[in-house]
Amino acid sequence: MSGPVRAAVLTVSDRCSRGEATDTSGPALCEILRAKLGAEIIATRCLPDEQDQIAACFLEWSRIAPAIDVILSTGGTGLAPRDVTPEAASSVIERPHAGLMELVRLRCYEKTPRTFLSRGVAGTIARSLIITLPGSPRGATESLEALLDILAHAIETLRGDVLDG
């Protein structure tokens, strides 16, 4: 891979954004990205469950140069009325990639059938891959770990480093 993976992590949580709770999922994802992918964390942020703010953050981060390779979000993917992260992501994703979340659900199912309660989505904006993960530390980290064996190749392909031959 040409250069380290550039990553950003967005935590979506009303309580964390108000300072009423401590974000543990975002830092846990950052640690996995650093330890398992050698990633450089370019940005982190915590936002409330507000669709327009979430979508604006995804767009802002997708426009940074050099490109952020992977943008992870944690939170807001469930069935609660304020869980709007999938809708926010879907409103700005240019090329959806449902297969990534299908793989997460398939691989996490043995640990918990609740994996199918996550409405997470994935896709690209320009050269950035967006993946929306559950909000719990366990759900977020297990979901990311379910993708680690293919994530580097996905990033290389998105960068244009992989040529069909």
Helices and strands as residue ranges (DSSP letters): E 6-12, H 14-17, H 25-37, E 40-47, H 51-62, E 70-74, H 85-92, E 95-96, H 98-108, G 113-117, E 122-125, E 128-133, H 137-145, H 148-159
